[in-house]
Structures are given as structure tokens and as C-alpha cells.
């Protein structure tokens, strides 16, 4: 069903999917990007879910299911959350992030506020934004320069969704971080009819090596359905 929707779509946005993608869906999204369709992935740090009874309660970490799709494009969402005790927006988890240069995701942006950020890595793409000096990852307690937005051809990934919230969209240059990814999504040039249904010469399932998509420039506990294409 997802692949059928992608045929008539120009862009696909996946936000914190709680269910893993099936092999056929991963193949469909990969073929969609290879055909020039734009893909945007947004992810937050893993959430914590309370399970068990009153006397035997336990807390389980629930990670969002971006891995199957993200890994096909040389992108990975980290674990834990980013924080900064030296420079922040009134809360150590409200970090500042700045562009590494001018690009489709950062045009007109000098600094943004991310209130629940997770690091994003790319092996074959480019880093678009990094956390400010002093940013630390909770799971390792290591302080370094962490990427929070990356691009790899027709695919982009941002390790935060809080900048989309009504109360935060006008903080710093967050409005630009909302508008730029939207413009990125609608500025692709997808070939008609893609992705094609798997056949004898195109088996379904996550097979084949990771490869960069397209030929463009430089990355809770509740159950929700697979995000629909934009």
C-alpha cells in the first residue's frame, strides 16, 4: 500500500515511525529516491515506556524504527539525547545548532533551537547542521561536535521534531528550519511511474549494498501506522 502511494507522490516524509518497515517498503522507498523523489526523515531520541504492574513496574527504552530505511541511504540516528549545560535555551536539553555552510536545509538560518535532539550520522552524504560547542550525548557522556541534520542526494535527515511545535517554530531561526525542508521536499524531479512493483528481475526485500540515492547534490510505546507520503 505504501509503494502504491509513492507512485503518485513527489515526496515522502517519515516522522518517528514506531513500526519497522517491511522489506518491500524499504525497497519501494529506495527506488522512489533513486528515481528522484525526495525523502525526509525526522527522528527523536528513544522514548521510555512503563511496563508491568504497580509492584513490578519497569521502564523500557523504545526506539523509533528508522533504521531499515535510513541505513539504505548511508544515514543513522544515534541513541540517547543531546544536551548542553554551558549554552542552551533555558534548559540543558534545549540545545542550539548552527549550519556548517549554505545549503537547501539551512538557507537563511544562523541558529536554531532543538529541545529533544538526537545525533544523526552519514557516511556518504554531507553534514548540514551541528550542535553548538559543549554539546554532549547522554548515552556516552562524550562532548564533541554532533551532527543533527544531514543530506545525501535526494534524502535528508534531521534528529529532532520539536522545532515544528507551535510554541517553538518562532524561536531563533526555527521558522527557516521548517520552511527549508518543506521546499526541499517539493523541489525534486521524480521519474513518472516509480517505484515499480518488484518482479522476477527485481526481488522484494532488503537486498543489495547500501548506495547513495539519485544523482542530486550533497543526508513511544504506542503503535502508529507507517507514515504516509507527503
Backbone as a ProteinNet text record, in pm:
[ID]
protein_1_A
[PRIMARY]
XXXXXXXXXXXXXXXXXXXXXXXXXXXXXXXXXXXXXXXXXXXXXXXXXXXXXXXXXXXXXXXXXXXXXXXXXXXXXXXXXXXXXXXXXXXXXXXXXXXXXXXXXXXXXXXXXXXXXXXXXXXXXXXXXXXXXXXXXXXXXXXXXXXXXXXXXXXXXXXXXXXXXXXXXXXXXXXXXXXXXXXXXXXXXXXXXXXXXXXXXXXXXXXXXXXXXXXXXXXXXXXXXXXXXX
[TERTIARY]
82.5	0	86.1	194.2	284.1	344.4	392	454.2	356.3	230.5	129.7	112.6	115.9	103.3	224.5	342.7	464.4	466.5	399.1	398.7	345.5	242	183	232	334.8	385.2	514.6	541.8	667.6	764.9	713.4	798.3	743.4	831.7	794	859.3	779.8	831.1	795.5	896.6	876.3	915.2	819.6	841.8	820.2	926.4	920.5	833.1	857	776	797.8	690.1	700.5	698.1	668.4	669.7	782.4	854.1	961.8	905.2	979.8	940.1	962.4	870.3	886.1	984.9	1041.2	1141	1092.2	967.6	912.4	898.6	866.2	853	989.4	1091	1226.1	1271.3	1247.3	1283.8	1208.7	1079.7	999.9	1049.3	1083.2	1132.4	1268.5	1352.1	1482.8	1466.3	1375.9	1352	1291.2	1207.9	1146.7	1253.9	1350.5	1459.2	1552.6	1580.4	1666.8	1605.7	1471.7	1402.4	1386.3	1445.3	1439.3	1338	1265	1172.1	1247.2	1197.5	1263.6	1213.7	1306.8	1276.5	1329.6	1245.3	1284.5	1252.5	1352.4	1334.2	1359.1	1262.8	1274.8	1266.3	1358.4	1358.3	1396	1334.6	1365.7	1442.6	1497.9	1563	1462.3	1511.4	1420.5	1337.7	1213.4	1125.7	1131.7	1075	1073.6	929.7	906.3	772.6	767.9	662.4	641.2	566.4	619.8	553.4	547.6	459.7	444.6	341.8	320.5	222.9	280.7	201.5	240.4	362.1	366.6	475.5	597.1	576.7	687.4	703.6	688.1	697.5	842.1	857.5	990.6	981.4	1093.8	1099.7	1178.8	1116.6	1179.4	1204.8	1320.2	1352.2	1296.4	1219.3	1156.8	1216.2	1286.1	1348.5	1254.2	1259.1	1178.6	1243.7	1161.2	1204.7	1246.7	1350.8	1402.2	1510.7	1567.5	1691.5	1681.8	1574	1564.1	1575.3	1510.9	1515.5	1642.7	1674.9	1789.5	1919.9	1939.5	2065.5	2085.3	1975.5	1987.8	2048.9	2037.6	2088.1	2213.7	2279.4	2401.5	2378.4	2260.9	2224.6	2193.3	2229.7	2199.8	2159.7	2052.6	2010.4	2073.4	2133.1	2201.5	2107.6	2165.1	2088.9	2111.8	2026.8	2038.9	1991.5	2012.6	1973.5	2091.1	2086.8	2192.2	2155.4	2256	2234	2357.5	2338.3	2447.3	2425.2	2510.2	2493.6	2555.9	2642.6	2711.2	2632.7	2572.8	2499.7	2370.1	2257.8	2129.4	2019.1	1899	1784.5	1699.3	1750.1	1680.7	1665.2	1716.8	1709	1824.2	1891.3	2011.1	1981.2	1856	1820.6	1779.3	1762.8	1727.6	1855.6	1914.4	2045.2	2031	2138.7	2147.1	2222.2	2183	2251.9	2274.6	2385.7	2422.8	2459	2441.6	2475.6	2626	2664.6	2804.9	2836.6	2735	2751.6	2615.3	2614.1	2487.8	2438.9	2313.2	2256.8	2105.1	2043.4	1898.1	1828.9	1888.1	1824.9	1851.9	1952.8	1997.1	1996.5	1937.9	1936.6	1871.4	1942.3	1888.4	1884.5	1947.1	1944.8	2081.2	2083.1	2206.8	2216	2100.8	2098.8	1956.2	1939.5	1807.6	1810.7	1692.5	1678	1614.4	1680	1625.3	1610.5	1489	1461.3	1467.1	1481.9	1485.5	1562.7	1690.2	1768	1842	1862.4	1941	2044.8	2166.6	2266.4	2231.1	2270.4	2250	2385.7	2414.4	2543.5	2519.7	2614.7	2609.4	2749.2	2758.1	2887.8	2917.9	2814.5	2836.5	2772.7	2705.2	2642.8	2720.7	2652.1	2716.7	2639.6	2711	2650.4	2599.8	2473.6	2413.6	2414.5	2396	2391.9	2457	2519.2	2581.5	2539.2	2544.8	2518.4	2628.5	2595.9	2693.5	2803	2911	3024.4	2978.9	3024.2	2986.4	2870.7	2818.3	2706.6	2755.3	2676.8	2713.5	2603.5	2642.6	2546.6	2522.1	2395.8	2361.2	2408.7	2405.4	2437.3	2586.4	2671	2815.8	2882.2	2812.8	2867.5	2989.8	2998.4	3109.2	3067.5	3154	3131.2	3211.2	3140.6	3206.2	3111.8	3149.8	3064.2	2971.5	2842.7	2745.1	2661.2	2648.5	2559.3	2414.9	2328.7	2185.4	2101.4	2163.4	2093.8	2193.7	2156.2	2245.5	2165.8	2239.3	2176.4	2261.6	2194.3	2261.2	2178.6	2213.4	2138.5	1996.1	1899.9	1758.3	1701.3	1788.2	1744.6	1802.9	1720.1	1765.1	1714.4	1789.9	1751	1781.9	1687.4	1702.6	1672.5	1761.7	1745.6	1666.5	1548.7	1464	1330.4	1224.1	1094	1037.3	1102	1046.5	1037	1124.3	1122.2	994	917.9	790.7	675.3	695.5	588.4	548.4	420.3	367.4	442.4	479	546.2	693	750.2	893	927.8	830.2	860.8	920	890.6	943.5	1064.7	1117.1	1239.7	1359.8	1450.4	1571.9	1533.3	1599.6	1568.3	1492.4	1415.9	1343	1245.8	1191.9	1097.6	1164	1291.6	1363.9	1386.6	1407.2	1427.6	1297.4	1186.1	1058.4	1037.9	1062.5	1038.9	1136.9	1264.3	1365.2	1343.4	1319.7	1290.6	1163.7	1064.5	943.1	974.2	1057.6	1097.9	1182.2	1267.7	1348.8	1260.2	1154.4	1066.4	997.7	956.7	876	960.4	1092.5	1177.1	1247.4	1202.7	1262.6	1206.9	1258.5	1215.9	1205.7	1101.6	1087.8	1040.9	1099	1054.8	912.9	826.8	690.9	690.6	595.2	578.1	666.6	748	835.9	775.2	794.5	870.8	788.3	853.9	787.1	770.7	665.1	643.5	753.7	801.2	903.2	854	942.6	909.2	1018.5	1019.6	1122	1263.8	1280.2	1413.8	1440.5	1342.9	1359	1294.5	1365.5	1306.1	1276.7	1171.9	1137.9	1230.6	1240.9	1319.8	1447.7	1505.8	1626.4	1751.3	1774.7	1894.3	1980	2106	2194.3	2266	2372	2453.5	2389.3	2434.5	2391.5	2452.1	2373.7	2425.7	2355.8	2423.4	2359.8	2250.3	2135.7	2024.1	2043.8	1980.4	1968.7	2102.6	2094.8	2216.6	2220	2148.9	2141.9	2264.4	2256	2367	2378.8	2476	2502.3	2375.4	2206	2152.1	2045.9	714.3	666.6	606.7	577	518.7	394.2	327.5	203.9	234.2	136.6	151.8	86	160.8	107.2	137.1	55.8	79.4	203.8	253.6	366.4	331.5	417.7	384.4	349.4	247.4	206.3	293.9	309.5	391.7	329	414.7	365.5	312.4
-120.7	0	126	124.6	239	260.3	152.3	164.7	215.6	174.5	224	374.7	424.4	568.1	644.1	583.7	651.1	674.8	590.5	605.7	742.3	791.2	919.5	1035.1	1011.6	1115.7	1174.6	1298.7	1363.9	1363.6	1342	1347.7	1253.7	1209.8	1121.1	1172.1	1187.1	1229.8	1125.8	1073.9	976.8	1039	1043.9	1108.8	1007.1	969.8	879.8	756.6	677.7	556.7	459.6	405	312.5	167	142.4	7.2	-5.9	-118	-134.6	-144.9	-96.4	-106.3	-248.4	-298.4	-429.1	-419.5	-533.4	-533.8	-471.4	-499.5	-443.4	-291.6	-242.2	-97.9	-29.2	-91.9	-35.9	-27	-134.7	-135.4	-26.3	-6.7	93.7	234.5	265.1	399	422.4	318.4	331.6	358.4	283	304.8	441.7	487.2	619.6	728.4	718	816.4	805.1	682.3	663.7	725.5	734.9	792.2	943.9	1003.7	1148.8	1198.6	1107.6	1150.3	1196.1	1297.3	1349.4	1276.3	1242.5	1170.9	1252.3	1273.6	1344.7	1255.8	1232.7	1154.1	1242.3	1243.5	1317.8	1218.8	1230	1136.5	1201.9	1154.4	1198.9	1089.6	1118.9	1014.3	906	786.4	681	728.8	683	719.4	611.2	641.2	546.7	504.4	372.2	319	243.8	267.4	197	67.7	-43.9	-172.3	-247.4	-348.3	-425.8	-364.7	-428.3	-382	-281.4	-246.3	-145.1	-187.6	-317.5	-365.3	-408.8	-441.6	-492.7	-409.8	-279.9	-191.6	-181.3	-164.1	-145.9	-43.1	17.4	117	59.9	63.1	11.1	124.8	122.1	221.2	173.7	260.1	226.5	315.2	255.4	331.3	337.1	447.5	459.6	381.4	337.5	238.7	302.9	385.1	448.6	365.2	268.8	205.6	141.4	65.4	-6.9	81.8	198.5	291.6	375.2	430.6	521.5	454.6	328.5	261.8	244	234.6	222.1	346	458.8	584.1	631.1	542	578.4	674.5	665.5	755.4	671.8	722.4	653	753.3	721.1	800.2	738.9	823.4	775.5	742.1	697.1	667.4	778.4	781.6	886.4	1020.1	1125.8	1259.8	1354.2	1465.3	1565.5	1671.5	1717.3	1825.2	1914	2033.4	2129	2211	2194.9	2267.3	2405.9	2431.1	2560.5	2661.8	2619.6	2711.2	2644.3	2698.6	2639	2743.4	2704.2	2794.2	2764.2	2801.1	2791.4	2649	2549.9	2411.8	2335.4	2250.4	2184.4	2096.1	2050.3	1968.4	2053.2	2182.5	2273.2	2327.9	2252	2288.1	2383.5	2453.6	2534.6	2454.4	2474.3	2411.2	2515.4	2503.2	2600.5	2528.5	2595.6	2534.1	2518	2420.2	2402.6	2475.9	2528	2600	2630.5	2689.6	2722.8	2601.8	2566.6	2452.9	2458.5	2359	2358.6	2355.8	2290.8	2280.2	2400.4	2479.5	2583.6	2724.2	2745.5	2878.1	2980	3087.6	3193.8	3160.5	3050.7	3006.9	3031.4	3099.2	3120.4	3030.1	3013.4	2930.5	2885.4	2758.1	2705.9	2645.4	2626.9	2563.6	2426.3	2324.1	2188	2141.3	2105.4	2074	1924.6	1840.8	1695.9	1629.7	1663.5	1625.9	1494.6	1426.6	1304	1321.6	1268.5	1284.7	1202.9	1254.4	1187.3	1175.9	1060.6	1039.2	999.4	1032.8	990.6	954.9	842.9	801.2	851.3	872	910.7	1043.7	1108.8	1237.6	1351.1	1461.2	1578.2	1624.1	1682.7	1735.5	1876.4	1902.9	2033.8	2120.5	2059	2134.8	2053.7	2125	2060	2132.3	2060	2120.8	2218	2316	2417.4	2355.5	2429.8	2381.7	2345.5	2231.6	2185	2086.7	2051.9	1957.7	1817.3	1746.7	1616.6	1515.1	1389.9	1281.9	1208.1	1192.1	1135.8	991.9	911.5	769.6	743.5	836.9	817.1	921.9	1034.5	1148.4	1207.7	1187.7	1244	1377.5	1476.8	1609.3	1622.9	1654	1666.5	1739.8	1750	1813.7	1707.4	1717.7	1619.8	1677.5	1601.1	1641.2	1619.3	1713.8	1699.7	1706.6	1736.9	1737.3	1700.9	1608.6	1564	1550.9	1546.9	1526.6	1432.6	1344.5	1253	1247.9	1330.4	1335.5	1382.5	1298.3	1332.7	1295.1	1263.4	1221.9	1316.4	1357.9	1442.4	1383.2	1403.8	1353.9	1459.3	1479	1575.4	1503.4	1516.8	1446.9	1525.1	1572.5	1648	1673.8	1682.3	1724.8	1843.3	1882.1	1987.8	2122.3	2147.1	2276.6	2297.4	2189.9	2200.5	2242.3	2235.7	2266.5	2413.4	2440.2	2576.5	2673.2	2627.2	2715.6	2738.3	2658.2	2666.8	2712	2717.1	2745.3	2884.6	2977.6	3113.5	3139.5	3035.9	3050.4	3061.4	3153.9	3170.9	3169.3	3084.4	3074.4	2945.5	2895.1	2770	2777	2894.7	2907.7	2870.1	2905.1	2867.2	2717.3	2653.6	2509.1	2434.4	2501.5	2443.9	2462.4	2583.3	2613.4	2547.4	2539.9	2484.3	2336.2	2250.1	2110.5	2094	2180.4	2174	2205.9	2308.9	2344.1	2233.5	2170.8	2059.3	1945.1	1916.1	1805.2	1826.7	1948.8	1972.8	2014	2014.8	2061.2	1947.6	1824.3	1711.7	1697.7	1600.6	1576.1	1425.1	1366.1	1220.7	1170.7	1061.3	996.9	942	954.4	902	750	697.1	553.1	483.4	555.1	492.9	510.8	411	287.7	179.9	100.1	-10.2	-126.6	-204.2	-321.8	-424.2	-491.9	-595.4	-704.7	-758.1	-866.8	-970.2	-1063.1	-1167.6	-1112.1	-996.9	-938.8	-834.3	-810.6	-714.5	-772.4	-861.2	-925.7	-826	-857.7	-774.3	-807.4	-715.3	-739.6	-660.7	-642.8	-560	-632.5	-635.2	-697.8	-594	-626.2	-535.3	-441.4	-379.1	-291.6	-157.8	-89.2	48.3	136.1	222.9	313.3	446.5	555.9	685.7	696.5	760.8	769.7	877.8	859.6	964.8	1017.9	1133.7	1197.8	1342.8	1378.2	1518	1557.9	1679.2	1728.3	1655.5	1719	1657.1	1623	1405.5	1341.6	1321.2	587.1	552.3	420.9	410.5	280.9	257.6	357.5	340.5	300.3	238	192.1	288.5	329.6	417.9	359	388.3	332.4	391.3	322.3	374	511.1	611.7	747.2	746.3	822.3	832.5	932.3	915.9	1010	1147.3	1250.1	1386.4	1411.2
0	0	0	78.9	80.1	-59	-120.8	-252.1	-356.6	-347	-440.2	-425.1	-301.3	-277.1	-329.1	-318.8	-363.2	-513.7	-590.2	-735.7	-775.5	-706.4	-740.5	-655.9	-571.5	-481.3	-534	-494.9	-529.5	-412.6	-289.7	-171.2	-65.3	22.4	132.5	260.5	367.6	497.2	601.5	670.4	777.5	910.5	1004.9	1134.4	1246.2	1315.4	1431	1408.1	1304.8	1286.5	1402.1	1455.9	1569	1524.5	1396.5	1342.7	1240.3	1239.6	1140.6	999.5	903.8	764.4	714.9	634	572.4	456.4	417.1	310.9	182.5	144.7	21.7	33.1	153.7	173	165.2	223.5	216	71.5	-4.8	-145.7	-221.9	-186.9	-255.4	-230	-105.7	-72.7	-136.9	-140.4	-205.2	-354.8	-420.4	-562.9	-588.4	-496.7	-505	-504.4	-413	-405.9	-525.1	-569.5	-685.8	-810.9	-813.9	-929.4	-918	-813.4	-798.3	-698.5	-631.9	-527.3	-403.5	-337.3	-217.8	-92.3	-3	120.5	238.3	338.9	461	580.3	664.4	786.3	907.7	1000.5	1124.6	1240.2	1336	1447.6	1578.3	1685.8	1821.2	1894	2012.6	2091.6	2130	2164.3	2209.8	2328.7	2334.8	2445.9	2553	2670.3	2781.7	2808.3	2815	2836.4	2968.5	3047.4	3173.3	3144.5	3191.7	3171.2	3303.4	3311	3433.4	3526.3	3640.7	3738.5	3835.5	3935.3	4032.3	4113.4	4150.6	4234.9	4154.4	4028.2	3947.1	3820.2	3833.7	3717.7	3670.6	3540.4	3483.4	3371.4	3341.9	3236.7	3118.7	3002.8	2882.4	2784.6	2721.9	2619.4	2485.5	2420.5	2293.1	2185.1	2092.2	1984	1864.3	1790.8	1670	1556.4	1463.3	1363.9	1231.7	1235.2	1114.7	1047.5	1120.5	1076.9	939.5	913.6	787.9	666.7	671.6	559.4	563.8	680.2	690.8	647.7	685.4	654.2	504.3	428.1	282.8	219.1	288.1	233.7	306.3	379.4	449	563.6	629.4	739.2	862.7	980.7	1105.5	1213.1	1285.7	1401.5	1525.9	1611.4	1729.8	1843.6	1954.8	2075.5	2177.1	2279.2	2379	2326.6	2404.8	2364.1	2382.4	2311.3	2319.9	2423.4	2497.1	2592.9	2600.2	2657.2	2669.4	2794.8	2892.6	3018.4	3013.7	2915	2906.9	2826.4	2717	2628.6	2584.8	2628.9	2596.2	2605	2566.5	2570.2	2693	2810.2	2939.5	2990.5	2919.8	2965.3	2900.7	2976.2	2923.7	2803.2	2788.3	2672	2552.1	2571.2	2460.7	2400	2310.9	2256	2136.9	2109.2	1987.6	1881.3	1756.5	1644.3	1536.6	1466.3	1363.2	1233.6	1118.3	989.3	972.3	892.9	856.2	727	661.3	535.7	477.8	359.1	292.5	214.1	232.1	161	162.6	100.4	88.9	223.8	324.5	455.4	544.7	511.6	605.4	547.2	431.5	369.7	463.6	492.8	577.5	725.6	765.9	906.3	969.7	1084.2	1159.2	1281.6	1351.2	1471.9	1499.5	1538.8	1571.5	1710.9	1767.1	1897.9	1878.7	1932.8	1931	2074.8	2114	2254.1	2285.8	2186.5	2211.7	2098.4	2087.9	1970.4	1989.4	1877.3	1871.7	1761	1777.3	1671.7	1547.7	1432.1	1304.2	1236.2	1179.7	1112.7	968.2	881.5	742.4	696	622.4	573.3	434.1	353	214.1	177.3	273.1	247.2	310	338.7	397.4	520.2	614.8	737.7	711.4	748.4	726.6	852.1	970.8	1095.7	1206.9	1301.8	1417.8	1544.9	1656.7	1786	1823.6	1905.9	1945.6	2032.6	2049.9	2129.2	2270	2318	2451.1	2451.2	2334.5	2327	2362.7	2443.4	2497.3	2468.7	2447	2424.5	2555.1	2591.9	2722.6	2739.4	2633.4	2646.2	2664.8	2623.3	2636.3	2724.5	2749.3	2823.5	2753.5	2623	2546.3	2486.8	2500.4	2444.1	2316	2206.1	2076	1981.7	1856.7	1756.8	1697.5	1728.1	1682	1568.7	1461.7	1352.6	1394.3	1360.4	1389.3	1262.2	1148.6	1019.8	911.5	822.9	716.4	587.3	476.5	346.5	262.6	190.6	99	-28.9	-126.4	-251.3	-230.7	-265.7	-252.7	-117	-21.8	111.9	216.9	311.7	422.4	553.5	660.3	792.2	897.4	989.3	1098.5	1229.7	1327.4	1454.5	1556.9	1519.5	1612	1543.6	1623.1	1570.3	1647.6	1758.1	1843.5	1772.3	1673.7	1605.6	1526.1	1505.1	1433.7	1525.4	1656.9	1751.7	1744.6	1768	1757.9	1849.6	1969.5	2065.3	2032.9	1943.9	1916.8	1775.9	1687.6	1548.3	1527.7	1619.7	1605.4	1694.2	1759.5	1837.3	1743	1773.1	1690.7	1542.8	1462.1	1318.5	1286.4	1382.4	1360.9	1244.2	1218.6	1107.9	975.2	961.5	841	832.5	948.7	951	921.7	934.3	893.1	743	694.1	553	458.4	496.6	406.4	375.7	475.5	442.1	358.6	382.7	301.5	156	134.7	-1.6	-63.6	17.2	-30.9	-81.2	-6.6	-42.9	-177.7	-204.8	-325.5	-445.6	-431.7	-541.5	-614.9	-593.6	-663.5	-804.8	-876.7	-1015.2	-1034.7	-977.4	-980	-1116.1	-1160.8	-1283.7	-1264.7	-1363.3	-1350.1	-1341.1	-1262.6	-1252.1	-1152.2	-1079	-979.4	-839.6	-752.9	-774.1	-843.6	-927.3	-994.3	-897.5	-916.2	-832.3	-855.4	-748.9	-767.3	-860.2	-942.5	-1033.1	-1031.5	-1129.9	-1133.5	-1139	-1205.5	-1216.1	-1109.6	-1019.9	-910.9	-786.3	-713.4	-596.8	-486.2	-409.1	-293.6	-178.6	-84	35	35.5	155.3	170.7	123.6	-9	-62.3	-131.4	-150.5	-222.7	-128.8	-176.8	-92.6	-69.5	35.7	59.7	-47.9	-105.4	-207.7	-197.3	-230.2	-224.1	-327.4	-292.5	-384.3	-488.4	-603	-703.2	-749.7	-813.7	-863.6	-824.2	-711.8	-670.8	-592.9	-528.6	-450.2	-319.6	-230.3	-100.8	-23.1	296.9	411.5	490.7	2120.2	2248.2	2250.4	2296	2319.2	2239.1	2190.8	2117	1975	1910.9	1772.9	1677.5	1577.7	1477.7	1341.5	1241.6	1108.4	1043.8	941.5	864.2	807.6	822.7	774.4	627.5	590.1	450.8	377.5	247.2	170.3	164.5	160.6	151.2	10.9
[MASK]
++++++++++++++++++++++++++++++++++++++++++++++++++++++++++++++++++++++++++++++++++++++++++++++++++++++++++++++++++++++++++++++++++++++++++++++++++++++++++++++++++++++++++++++++++++++++++++++++++++++++++++++++++++++++++++++++++++++

